[in-house]
Amino acid sequence: GWLFWRVMACGRRSGDSKRQVILFILCVCVCQSRAETLRYSLPEEMERDSFVANIAKDLGVPLSQLAARKARVVSEGSEQLFRLNQNTGILRAKESLDREEICPQSDTCTLVFKIFFENPLQLIRGEVEIRDVNDNSPVFPEKEMVLEIPETASPGSRFPLESAQDKDVGINGLQNYSLGPNPHFSLATRTGKDGVKSVELVLQRQLDREEQGELNLLLTAIDGGSPPRSSTAQVRIVVLDANDNIPAFEREVYEVRLAENSPLEQLVVTVSAADPDEGSNGKVRYAFTQTSERSRQLFQLNPATGEIRVAGNLDFEEAKNHKMVVKATDGGGLSAHCEVQVEVLDVNDNAPEIALTSLTASIPEDAPPRTVVALFGVRDQDSGDNGRTECSIDWDLPFSLTPTFDNYYELRTNAALDRERTAEYNITITATDWGKTRLSSRESIFVQISDVNDNPPEFTQEVYTMSVTENNSPMLRIGSMKATDADAGKNARVNYALVRQEGKEQPEVSVNAENGDVYILRPLDYEKVRAFEVTVRAADGGSPPLSAQAVLRVVVRDENDNAPVLLHPPPDSSAAGELVPRWAPSGYLVAKVVAVDADAGQNAWLSYELAKATEPGLFRVGLHSGEVRTARAVTERDAARQRLIVLVRDRGQPPRSATATLAVALVDGFSEAHLRVSEEAPLADPDEPLTLYLIASLTCVSALFLATAVAAVVVKVRRARRSERETLPTFPTTATESNAGSLPRSYVYDVCFAAGTVNSEFRFLRPLFPCFPAGLPPGPGEQRSSVCS
């Protein structure tokens, strides 16, 4: 085509029509010479885009003409196998080509394609021959071929085999067969009219099924490639039997050792009788014969496999050996015998047994060490080390085991016992054998420890303190004393009793002998007895008895059973007279009411109050001191004689009280009035009864306050003289509030005792006034003494 267009171009340039015709004819001739088929050859299995041919070069077409004329390649069939590059003119295979896949049924494989040119249209035919490559091995239809040949077949017999197939062709196809070495068969091959090779086995030597019932031969097929490929197949020859053999046991005697604790279904032994025959003639059945009924119960024989398994519980102590005879019979009635001897091995399956022979149920706690408590024996049915035993008890118990003879043991004490610590022992005896897997058994023995009187009673306290309120009712229970005894029974039964002390009065209490309750026998008086102690003994019932002592201290609680007692002024005397000058200022000390209470505590706490007065607003009384003072200054309008009633009350429940009456005279001239009052004042009855404790109390209180008053007056006078001041010295107007029941500092009392009697006369003489310097009047609340030194 390229040449054609070249010729035409030359003709047009020349302008000679005649020359154009000649050139056209020449071009047609050239084109016809170029129209033959393009043929190429390509081995199969080339990679993708493998080079096939240079089309532009083979056609002699310039590369520019390929694109200009739109050259392309088209394969026959629906699948396009080649691709043409218009820029390079190279023809390539689009995919890897497999000859066996493309041309499976042909020895030659040619792929046809066409190259089309447009403008002008031109078609060029091309062929690509796919050359075979030895890429396939011969393949047998089956990997194993089975032939059944009777053992009576004569030598020279032929047995055809399946042929192998090879997809390759020519020299790469199947070429030959070979057979693995064996003494019985050889191989023969034949080539048919179609060129297919077949193979046959040829028997070379007589078969013996009993010698070899099955033969496995290796058949190999080989092709002619370089390198050659091959494949193999197994040829299994099954030799058919002829019944000509008797069953035969492997051994005449099977000896088995079996543990007695073997589980059910455990395999004991497998007896095996071989019969070279085949089929029913070579099938052997097994059965017991000449075997005892007990062995048949303990063992089970599988008639098909010859397995003997455990069917019952074996016991070494029952039977140590078992003998069985097994018969093997084939399908033709022929049989053989063997003997099975089973030796039963002892297993430590019996725990020791403890048999108690004698037991002392109770032993005294003072039993000496090594005292026998129990005797027992131990037995184990196993043998050897499995039947050898040892015994033990807990190490922390005061007991020990002593072996004697013939597996007998003595249980003895090995330490002193104390029932109060442990009253009962649960002794666990453990018997253990010496087997590989040691078994043991236990037996518990209870031993009671009987009591011995070795513990005295013990009080819960060393000193029991109980209280009772005075004026109690007789036989009043005030508490209980408790003593315990660690012993038991009569040794722990405690009795209580007071310990009598010689030279002392009968105690005011009693103790219940059984329960220790404490009772007050008669009413008590706090003012006479405030506390007392007795000793109580607790003794047990042992022989000899043991005892302990404790102190019982009884404290008497005060009750408000005493009313206040007036010391000044006396309650049974006429109203006491007190002189108060009319110039007395507010707070002037008039008198002091003194009272005492025989009770204690708050029952003896006294308070004072003004119950009644002629002039209620003129006087006041100290709540705790009992001092009567003016509440305001005395005026001319106040009556000359005043009568005061002072109430003294304690703080008991209910409270008790007493009253004191005071007569107060308001005077202008203190000395004359004082003499007049002294003459009119009646003398106290010398036989007035006062108790000794009141006199003693008054004496102490008076002495204390007199000393305080004298000291204060002396100090004050000295200070006044030293300073020479014109102001009058003042005297303390009030006594200390905390000195309840004390007398004022400005009073002095005289106590007279009559000879030979306990009666006393308490006489109020006169106030004691300090001496003032000449020319100085007394101060408020102070009185000038008529006697000054």
C-alpha positions in Angstrom: 0.0 0.0 0.0 2.8 2.3 0.9 4.5 1.5 -2.4 1.2 2.1 -4.2 0.8 5.5 -2.9 4.4 6.2 -3.6 4.0 5.3 -7.3 0.9 7.3 -7.6 2.6 10.4 -6.2 5.4 10.0 -8.7 3.0 9.7 -11.6 1.2 12.9 -10.6 4.3 14.8 -10.4 5.4 13.7 -13.9 2.0 14.5 -15.5 2.3 11.7 -17.8 -0.9 9.6 -17.9 0.8 6.8 -19.7 3.4 6.5 -17.1 0.8 6.5 -14.4 -0.8 3.4 -15.9 2.5 1.6 -16.0 3.2 2.6 -12.4 -0.2 1.4 -11.2 0.3 -2.0 -12.8 3.7 -2.3 -11.3 2.3 -1.3 -7.9 -0.4 -3.9 -8.2 2.2 -6.5 -8.9 4.2 -5.5 -5.9 1.2 -5.6 -3.7 0.2 -9.0 -4.8 3.7 -10.2 -4.0 3.3 -8.8 -0.5 -0.2 -10.3 0.2 1.1 -13.7 1.5 0.4 -14.7 5.2 2.6 -13.6 8.0 3.7 -16.6 10.1 5.2 -16.5 13.5 6.1 -19.0 16.2 5.7 -18.5 20.0 6.3 -20.9 22.9 3.4 -21.3 25.3 3.4 -20.0 28.9 5.2 -16.8 27.9 4.7 -13.8 30.2 2.1 -11.2 29.6 2.9 -8.6 26.9 5.6 -10.9 25.5 7.1 -9.9 22.1 5.5 -11.7 19.0 6.8 -9.7 16.0 7.8 -6.3 14.5 4.9 -5.9 12.0 6.1 -2.6 10.6 9.5 -4.1 9.9 8.1 -7.3 8.4 5.7 -5.3 6.1 8.2 -2.6 5.3 5.8 0.1 6.3 7.1 3.3 7.9 6.0 3.8 11.5 4.2 7.1 10.6 2.0 5.2 8.1 0.8 2.8 10.8 -0.8 5.6 12.8 -1.9 7.5 9.7 -3.6 4.5 8.2 -5.1 3.4 11.6 -3.5 0.0 11.6 -5.0 -2.5 14.1 -4.9 -6.2 14.8 -7.9 -8.5 15.2 -7.8 -12.1 16.4 -10.3 -14.7 15.2 -12.8 -15.6 17.8 -14.3 -13.5 20.6 -11.1 -13.1 22.7 -8.5 -10.8 21.4 -5.1 -12.3 22.3 -2.7 -9.8 20.6 -2.1 -6.1 20.8 -0.4 -3.8 18.1 1.4 -0.7 19.2 1.0 1.8 16.3 3.9 3.9 17.5 6.5 1.1 17.5 4.9 -1.5 15.2 5.4 -4.2 17.8 2.9 -7.0 18.1 2.6 -8.4 21.7 0.6 -11.1 23.4 -1.9 -9.6 25.8 -1.9 -12.6 28.2 0.2 -15.6 28.9 -0.9 -18.3 26.3 -1.5 -21.9 27.4 -1.5 -24.3 24.5 -3.4 -27.0 26.3 -6.1 -24.6 27.1 -6.3 -22.9 23.7 -6.0 -26.1 21.6 -6.9 -29.0 24.0 -7.7 -31.6 21.3 -5.0 -30.8 18.7 -1.4 -31.7 18.4 -0.7 -28.3 16.6 -2.0 -25.0 17.8 -2.1 -22.0 15.4 -3.7 -18.7 16.3 -4.9 -16.6 13.3 -5.0 -12.8 13.3 -5.6 -10.1 10.7 -4.0 -6.6 10.4 -6.4 -4.0 9.0 -5.3 -0.7 7.3 -7.8 2.0 6.6 -7.4 4.8 4.1 -7.1 2.9 1.8 -8.5 -0.3 3.2 -6.1 -3.2 3.3 -6.2 -6.6 5.1 -3.2 -8.8 5.9 -3.5 -12.3 7.4 -1.2 -13.5 10.1 -0.6 -16.8 12.0 1.1 -17.5 15.3 2.0 -21.0 16.1 2.0 -21.8 19.8 4.8 -24.2 20.4 4.3 -26.9 23.1 6.4 -26.7 26.2 6.7 -29.7 28.6 4.6 -28.1 31.4 2.3 -31.0 32.1 3.2 -34.4 33.7 1.5 -37.6 32.8 -1.6 -38.2 35.0 -3.2 -41.5 36.0 -7.0 -41.5 36.3 -6.6 -42.8 39.9 -3.8 -42.6 42.3 -4.5 -46.2 43.4 -5.5 -49.2 41.3 -6.7 -52.3 43.1 -6.4 -55.8 41.5 -7.8 -58.9 43.1 -5.8 -62.0 42.1 -6.4 -65.5 43.6 -3.4 -67.1 45.0 -4.0 -70.0 42.6 -3.3 -67.8 39.5 -0.7 -69.3 37.2 2.5 -67.5 36.1 2.2 -65.6 32.8 -1.2 -64.3 33.5 -1.7 -60.7 32.3 -3.7 -58.0 34.1 -4.4 -54.7 32.2 -3.9 -51.4 34.1 -5.3 -47.9 33.6 -3.1 -45.8 31.2 -1.8 -42.4 32.1 -2.8 -39.2 30.1 -0.5 -36.3 29.2 -1.8 -33.0 27.8 1.5 -32.3 26.1 2.1 -33.5 22.6 4.9 -34.9 20.6 8.0 -35.7 22.4 6.6 -33.9 25.5 3.8 -36.5 25.7 3.7 -39.8 27.4 6.6 -42.0 26.3 7.0 -45.0 28.7 6.0 -46.8 31.9 8.1 -48.4 34.7 7.3 -50.7 37.6 8.9 -50.8 41.0 11.0 -53.8 41.8 9.1 -56.9 43.1 9.5 -60.6 42.9 6.1 -61.4 41.4 5.2 -59.1 38.5 6.7 -57.4 35.5 5.4 -54.7 33.1 4.4 -55.0 29.5 3.5 -52.0 27.2 1.7 -51.9 23.8 1.1 -49.1 21.3 -2.3 -49.1 19.6 -3.1 -48.0 16.0 -4.1 -44.6 17.4 -0.6 -44.2 19.0 -1.9 -44.7 22.5 0.3 -46.7 24.8 -1.3 -49.3 27.1 0.2 -51.2 30.0 -0.3 -54.7 31.6 1.0 -56.6 34.6 2.5 -60.0 33.9 2.6 -62.6 36.8 6.0 -64.0 37.0 5.8 -66.1 40.2 3.1 -68.0 42.1 1.3 -66.0 44.8 0.9 -67.2 48.4 -1.7 -65.2 50.4 -0.5 -66.6 53.7 3.0 -65.5 52.8 1.9 -62.1 51.5 -1.8 -61.3 51.3 -1.3 -57.9 49.7 1.3 -56.4 47.4 1.8 -52.7 46.7 3.5 -51.8 43.5 4.6 -48.4 42.2 3.7 -47.7 38.6 5.5 -44.7 37.0 4.5 -42.9 33.7 7.3 -40.8 32.0 7.1 -38.3 29.2 9.8 -37.3 26.7 10.4 -33.7 27.7 13.6 -32.2 28.8 13.8 -32.5 31.6 11.3 -35.4 31.6 8.1 -35.3 33.8 6.6 -38.2 35.5 3.8 -39.3 37.8 3.1 -42.4 39.9 0.2 -44.6 40.9 -0.1 -47.3 43.5 -1.1 -50.7 42.3 -2.5 -52.7 45.2 -2.6 -56.4 44.6 -5.1 -58.3 46.9 -4.3 -62.0 47.0 -7.5 -64.0 47.4 -7.4 -66.7 50.0 -7.7 -70.5 50.0 -8.5 -72.0 53.5 -5.4 -74.0 54.4 -4.3 -72.7 57.9 -5.1 -73.3 61.6 -5.3 -70.5 64.3 -2.1 -70.2 66.4 -1.7 -68.2 69.6 1.3 -66.0 70.1 2.1 -67.6 73.5 1.0 -70.7 75.2 0.8 -69.0 78.6 0.0 -65.3 79.3 1.2 -64.1 82.7 -0.3 -60.9 84.0 0.1 -59.0 87.2 -2.9 -56.9 88.2 -3.5 -54.6 91.1 -6.5 -55.5 93.2 -8.0 -52.0 92.9 -8.2 -52.1 89.2 -11.3 -50.4 87.9 -14.0 -52.1 85.9 -13.4 -52.4 82.2 -9.7 -52.1 82.7 -7.8 -54.1 80.0 -6.0 -57.1 81.6 -4.5 -58.7 78.5 -5.3 -59.4 74.8 -4.9 -62.9 73.7 -4.3 -63.2 70.0 -4.5 -66.3 67.7 -3.3 -65.7 64.2 -5.0 -67.6 61.3 -3.3 -66.9 57.9 -6.5 -67.7 56.1 -8.9 -65.1 54.9 -12.6 -64.6 55.2 -14.6 -66.9 57.4 -11.7 -69.3 57.4 -9.4 -66.8 58.9 -11.9 -65.2 61.4 -11.1 -66.3 64.9 -13.5 -66.4 67.9 -12.4 -66.6 71.5 -14.1 -68.2 74.5 -13.2 -69.3 78.1 -12.8 -73.1 78.7 -11.8 -75.0 81.8 -12.2 -71.8 83.9 -13.9 -71.5 87.3 -17.1 -69.7 87.7 -15.6 -67.1 90.1 -13.0 -66.2 87.4 -15.7 -65.9 84.8 -17.4 -63.4 87.2 -14.3 -61.3 87.7 -13.1 -61.3 84.1 -14.8 -60.7 80.7 -13.5 -62.0 77.4 -14.3 -60.2 74.1 -15.0 -63.1 71.7 -14.0 -61.0 68.6 -10.9 -59.2 69.8 -9.6 -61.5 72.5 -9.5 -58.7 75.1 -9.8 -59.7 78.7 -11.1 -57.0 80.9 -12.0 -56.6 84.6 -15.6 -57.4 85.3 -15.7 -57.5 89.1 -14.0 -56.3 92.2 -10.7 -58.0 92.7 -9.6 -58.6 96.3 -6.1 -59.7 97.1 -7.3 -60.8 100.6 -9.8 -63.1 98.9 -7.7 -64.7 96.1 -4.2 -64.0 95.1 -4.2 -65.8 91.7 -6.6 -66.6 88.9 -6.2 -69.2 86.1 -8.1 -69.1 82.9 -8.0 -71.2 79.6 -8.9 -69.4 76.3 -10.0 -71.3 73.2 -9.6 -69.7 69.7 -11.7 -71.2 66.9 -11.7 -70.1 63.2 -14.6 -70.4 60.8 -13.6 -73.8 59.6 -14.0 -75.3 63.1 -10.2 -75.5 63.8 -9.2 -74.3 67.3 -6.2 -73.7 69.6 -5.8 -73.1 73.4 -3.8 -70.8 75.6 -3.6 -70.3 79.4 -3.9 -66.9 81.1 -2.5 -66.6 84.7 -3.4 -63.5 86.6 -1.5 -62.6 89.8 -3.4 -60.2 92.0 -1.1 -57.6 93.6 -1.9 -56.2 97.0 -2.9 -52.6 97.1 -3.2 -50.5 100.2 -6.9 -50.5 100.2 -7.6 -51.4 103.8 -7.3 -48.8 106.5 -6.1 -49.9 109.9 -8.7 -50.9 112.4 -8.6 -49.7 116.0 -10.1 -52.1 118.6 -10.5 -50.7 122.1 -9.9 -53.3 124.7 -10.3 -51.3 128.0 -10.9 -47.7 129.0 -10.9 -45.9 132.3 -13.7 -43.4 131.8 -12.6 -41.1 134.7 -9.3 -40.4 136.4 -8.7 -38.0 139.3 -6.8 -34.9 138.5 -4.1 -35.7 141.0 -3.3 -39.0 139.3 0.4 -39.4 138.9 2.1 -39.5 135.5 2.3 -42.8 133.6 -1.2 -43.7 134.8 -2.8 -46.2 132.3 -6.0 -44.8 130.8 -6.8 -47.2 127.9 -5.6 -50.3 126.1 -6.3 -50.9 122.4 -5.1 -52.9 119.5 -4.6 -52.1 115.8 -5.1 -54.5 112.8 -4.6 -54.0 109.0 -5.8 -56.7 106.5 -3.2 -55.7 103.9 0.2 -57.3 103.7 3.8 -56.1 103.8 4.3 -52.4 104.4 0.6 -51.9 103.5 -0.2 -53.9 106.7 2.4 -52.3 108.9 0.9 -49.6 111.2 1.9 -46.9 113.6 -0.3 -44.9 116.1 -0.2 -41.3 117.3 -2.2 -38.7 119.2 -2.1 -34.9 119.3 1.2 -33.7 120.7 -0.3 -31.0 122.9 -2.2 -33.4 125.1 -0.9 -34.6 128.5 -1.0 -38.2 127.2 1.3 -40.6 125.4 1.1 -43.9 123.6 3.3 -46.8 124.6 3.5 -49.9 122.3 3.3 -53.2 124.2 3.1 -56.4 122.0 1.3 -57.7 119.0 0.2 -54.2 117.8 -1.3 -53.3 121.2 -0.8 -49.8 122.7 -1.3 -48.3 126.1 -2.6 -44.8 126.6 -0.9 -43.2 129.6 -0.8 -39.8 131.2 2.6 -38.0 130.9 1.9 -34.8 132.9 0.0 -33.5 135.9 -3.7 -33.0 135.2 -5.8 -30.1 136.2 -9.6 -30.5 136.1 -10.1 -26.8 136.5 -8.1 -26.2 133.4 -9.5 -29.0 131.3 -12.3 -31.1 132.7 -12.6 -33.5 129.7 -10.2 -34.7 127.0 -11.3 -35.8 123.6 -8.3 -37.9 122.6 -8.2 -38.8 118.9 -6.0 -41.8 118.2 -4.8 -42.0 114.6 -3.6 -45.3 113.2 -1.6 -45.0 109.9 -0.2 -47.8 107.7 3.1 -47.7 105.8 1.7 -48.1 102.3 2.9 -46.0 99.4 -0.5 -44.2 99.6 -0.9 -44.2 103.4 -4.3 -44.9 104.8 -5.4 -44.0 108.3 -8.3 -44.3 110.7 -9.2 -42.5 113.8 -10.8 -43.4 117.1 -11.9 -40.8 119.7 -11.7 -41.6 123.4 -13.4 -39.3 126.0 -11.6 -39.2 129.3 -13.3 -37.4 132.2 -11.0 -35.8 134.9 -12.6 -36.2 138.3 -12.3 -33.3 140.8 -10.0 -33.1 143.8 -10.4 -30.3 146.3 -7.3 -28.4 145.4 -8.7 -24.9 145.0 -9.9 -22.7 147.9 -12.8 -20.3 147.3 -12.0 -16.9 145.9 -13.9 -13.8 146.7 -14.6 -11.5 143.8 -13.3 -8.6 145.9 -10.9 -8.3 148.8 -13.0 -5.6 150.4 -16.8 -5.2 150.0 -18.2 -1.8 150.8 -21.9 -1.6 151.5 -24.0 1.3 152.8 -27.1 1.6 154.8 -29.1 4.6 155.9 -29.4 5.1 159.6 -32.7 4.2 161.4 -33.0 1.2 159.1 -35.5 -1.6 159.6 -34.2 -4.8 161.3 -32.9 -7.6 159.1 -32.5 -5.3 156.1 -30.6 -6.8 153.2 -27.9 -4.4 152.0 -26.0 -6.5 149.5 -24.3 -9.8 148.8 -20.8 -11.2 148.9 -19.7 -13.7 146.3 -17.0 -16.3 146.4 -16.4 -18.9 143.7 -14.6 -22.2 143.8 -13.0 -23.7 140.7 -13.6 -27.2 142.0 -16.8 -29.2 141.2 -19.5 -30.8 143.2 -19.3 -30.5 147.0 -15.8 -29.2 146.7 -17.2 -26.2 145.0 -20.1 -25.7 147.4 -19.3 -22.5 149.4 -20.6 -21.6 152.8 -20.3 -18.1 154.3 -19.8 -17.2 158.0 -18.6 -14.2 160.0 -15.3 -14.5 161.7 -15.8 -13.9 165.4 -13.1 -11.8 167.1 -12.6 -12.1 170.8 -13.1 -9.1 172.9 -15.3 -7.3 170.4 -19.0 -6.8 170.6 -21.6 -8.7 168.6 -21.5 -7.4 165.1 -24.5 -5.5 163.7 -24.6 -7.7 160.6 -25.2 -11.3 159.6 -24.3 -13.2 156.4 -26.5 -15.9 154.8 -24.4 -19.1 154.9 -25.6 -20.3 151.5 -25.7 -17.3 149.2 -23.6 -14.6 151.0 -26.4 -12.1 151.4 -25.7 -9.4 154.0 -28.3 -8.3 156.5 -28.4 -5.5 159.1 -29.7 -7.0 162.4 -31.0 -3.8 164.1 -31.4 -0.1 163.4 -28.2 1.9 163.3 -27.5 5.5 164.4 -25.2 7.5 162.3 -24.4 9.8 165.2 -23.1 6.8 167.2 -21.6 4.5 164.5 -20.6 5.9 161.1 -18.8 2.8 159.8 -17.6 -0.6 160.9 -15.8 -3.6 159.4 -16.2 -7.4 159.9 -14.4 -10.3 158.4 -16.3 -12.9 156.4 -15.0 -16.4 155.7 -16.0 -18.6 152.7 -15.3 -22.3 153.1 -15.9 -25.1 150.5 -17.4 -28.5 151.2 -14.2 -30.5 150.6 -12.5 -32.7 153.0 -10.5 -31.1 154.5 -12.3 -27.8 153.6 -10.4 -24.9 152.1 -11.4 -21.3 152.9 -10.7 -17.7 152.1 -11.6 -14.4 153.8 -12.7 -10.9 152.8 -13.4 -7.7 154.6 -17.0 -6.3 154.8 -17.1 -2.6 155.4 -20.5 -1.2 156.3 -20.9 2.6 155.9 -23.9 4.2 157.7 -25.5 7.0 155.7 -26.8 10.0 157.6 -30.5 10.7 157.8 -32.0 14.1 158.8 -33.2 13.0 162.2 -31.7 15.8 164.3 -33.1 19.3 164.4 -30.7 22.3 164.8 -29.7 23.0 168.5 -29.3 26.6 169.6 -26.2 27.5 171.5 -26.9 31.2 171.7 -29.3 32.2 172.8 -30.4 29.0 174.6 -33.8 27.9 173.5 -35.2 27.3 177.0 -34.0 30.6 178.5 -35.9 33.9 178.6 -35.3 36.2 175.7 -31.7 37.4 175.6 -31.2 41.1 175.9 -29.1 43.0 173.5 -28.2 46.7 173.8 -28.1 48.8 170.7 -27.2 52.6 171.0 -29.5 54.9 169.1 -26.6 56.2 167.2 -25.9 52.8 165.7 -25.5 53.0 161.9 -26.7 50.5 159.3 -24.9 47.2 159.6 -24.3 47.5 163.3 -23.7 44.1 164.9 -26.4 43.4 167.4 -26.0 39.7 168.2 -25.1 36.4 166.7 -27.3 33.4 166.7 -25.2 30.2 167.1 -26.7 26.8 166.4 -25.3 23.3 165.6 -26.7 20.1 164.0 -25.7 16.6 165.0 -26.3 15.4 161.5 -23.8 15.4 158.6 -23.6 16.7 155.1 -26.4 18.9 153.9 -28.5 17.7 156.8 -26.1 19.8 159.0 -26.0 22.8 156.7 -27.8 25.6 158.6 -29.3 28.8 157.3 -30.7 31.7 159.3 -33.6 34.0 158.6 -35.6 36.6 160.4 -39.0 35.1 161.0 -40.5 37.9 163.0 -39.5 41.3 164.4 -41.1 44.3 166.1 -39.6 46.5 163.4 -39.2 44.2 160.4 -37.2 46.7 158.4 -34.8 47.6 161.2 -32.8 44.4 161.5 -31.5 41.6 159.2 -29.9 38.2 159.8 -26.9 36.8 157.8 -28.1 33.7 155.9 -25.1 31.6 156.8 -23.5 33.5 159.6 -26.5 34.0 161.9 -25.3 37.6 162.6 -28.1 40.0 163.5 -27.3 43.5 162.3 -29.2 46.7 161.8 -30.6 47.0 158.3 -30.7 50.8 158.6 -29.6 53.5 161.1 -31.6 53.6 164.3 -33.9 56.6 164.6 -35.7 58.3 167.5 -39.0 57.0 166.3 -38.0 53.4 166.8 -39.4 51.7 169.8 -37.0 51.3 172.7 -37.6 47.6 173.0 -37.5 45.3 170.0 -38.3 41.6 169.9 -36.7 39.4 167.2 -37.5 35.7 166.3 -34.7 34.0 164.2 -35.5 30.8 162.4 -32.6 28.3 162.1 -33.2 25.6 159.4 -31.1 22.7 158.0 -31.1 21.5 154.4 -32.3 17.9 155.0 -35.2 16.3 153.3 -37.6 17.1 155.0 -35.8 20.0 156.6 -35.8 20.5 160.4 -35.7 23.8 162.2 -35.4 25.7 165.5 -36.2 29.3 166.6 -34.2 31.8 168.7 -35.8 34.8 170.4 -33.8 38.0 171.0 -34.8 41.1 173.0 -33.1 44.3 171.8 -33.1 47.5 173.8 -32.4 50.8 172.1 -30.6 53.0 174.6 -29.0 56.5 174.7 -26.6 55.9 177.6 -24.9 52.6 176.8 -23.2 52.1 180.2 -26.2 52.7 182.5 -28.4 50.6 180.3 -25.8 47.9 180.3 -25.7 47.8 184.1 -29.5 47.9 184.3 -29.8 45.0 181.8 -27.2 43.1 183.7 -29.0 43.4 187.0 -32.3 42.4 185.4 -30.9 39.5 183.5 -31.7 36.3 185.3 -28.9 33.9 186.1 -28.8 30.7 184.2 -29.8 27.6 185.9 -26.7 25.9 187.1 -28.3 22.6 186.6 -29.2 23.2 182.9 -28.2 20.0 181.1 -26.0 20.3 178.1 -24.2 17.5 176.3 -20.5 17.2 176.5 -20.0 17.5 172.7 -21.9 20.9 172.6 -19.6 22.3 175.3 -16.6 21.1 173.5 -17.7 22.5 170.2 -18.6 25.9 171.7 -15.3 26.1 173.5 -13.3 25.5 170.4 -15.2 28.0 168.3 -15.2 30.6 171.0 -11.5 30.3 171.6 -10.7 30.6 167.9 -12.8 33.7 167.4 -11.7 35.3 170.7 -8.1 35.0 169.6 -8.9 36.5 166.2 -10.8 39.4 167.8 -8.1 40.2 170.3 -5.4 40.2 167.6 -7.5 42.4 165.4 -8.2 45.0 168.1 -4.5 45.1 169.2 -3.3 45.7 165.6 -6.0 48.4 165.0 -5.2 50.3 168.2 -1.5 50.3 167.5 -2.1 51.7 164.1 -4.4 54.4 165.4 -1.9 55.6 168.0 0.9 55.5 165.5 -0.9 57.6 162.9 -2.5 60.0 165.5 -5.4 60.6 163.2 -8.5 62.2 164.5 -10.8 59.7 162.9 -12.0 57.0 165.1 -10.8 53.5 164.4 -13.5 51.2 163.0 -14.1 47.7 164.2 -15.0 45.0 161.8 -18.7 44.7 161.6 -19.1 41.3 160.3 -17.6 38.0 160.9 -16.5 35.7 158.1 -19.5 34.3 156.3 -17.8 30.9 156.0 -17.5 30.5 159.8 -21.1 29.3 160.2 -22.0 28.6 163.8 -19.1 30.8 165.2 -19.5 33.7 167.8 -18.8 37.3 167.0 -15.4 38.8 167.8 -16.8 41.4 170.2 -18.2 38.8 172.6 -16.6 36.7 175.2 -18.1 33.8 177.0 -17.3 32.3 180.4 -17.7 28.5 180.8 -18.1 27.3 184.4 -18.1 23.6 185.4 -19.5 22.4 188.7 -17.2 20.0 190.5 -18.1 16.3 190.4 -20.7 16.5 187.7 -21.0 16.7 183.9 -23.5 19.5 184.1 -22.2 22.8 183.1 -23.2 26.4 183.5 -22.9 28.6 180.4 -23.1 32.3 181.3 -23.1 35.3 179.0 -21.1 38.0 180.9 -20.5 41.1 178.8 -19.3 42.3 175.6 -15.6 42.8 175.2 -14.8 46.3 173.9 -11.4 47.6 172.9 -9.8 50.5 174.7 -9.9 53.8 172.8 -7.5 56.7 173.4 -8.7 59.4 175.7 -11.0 61.9 174.0 -11.9 59.6 171.1 -15.5 58.4 171.0 -16.3 54.9 169.9 -16.9 54.3 166.2 -20.0 52.8 164.6 -20.8 49.4 165.8 -18.2 49.7 168.6 -18.8 50.1 172.3 -16.4 51.6 174.9 -15.3 49.1 177.5 -15.7 50.0 181.1 -12.5 48.3 181.8 -9.4 49.6 180.0 -5.9 49.1 181.0 
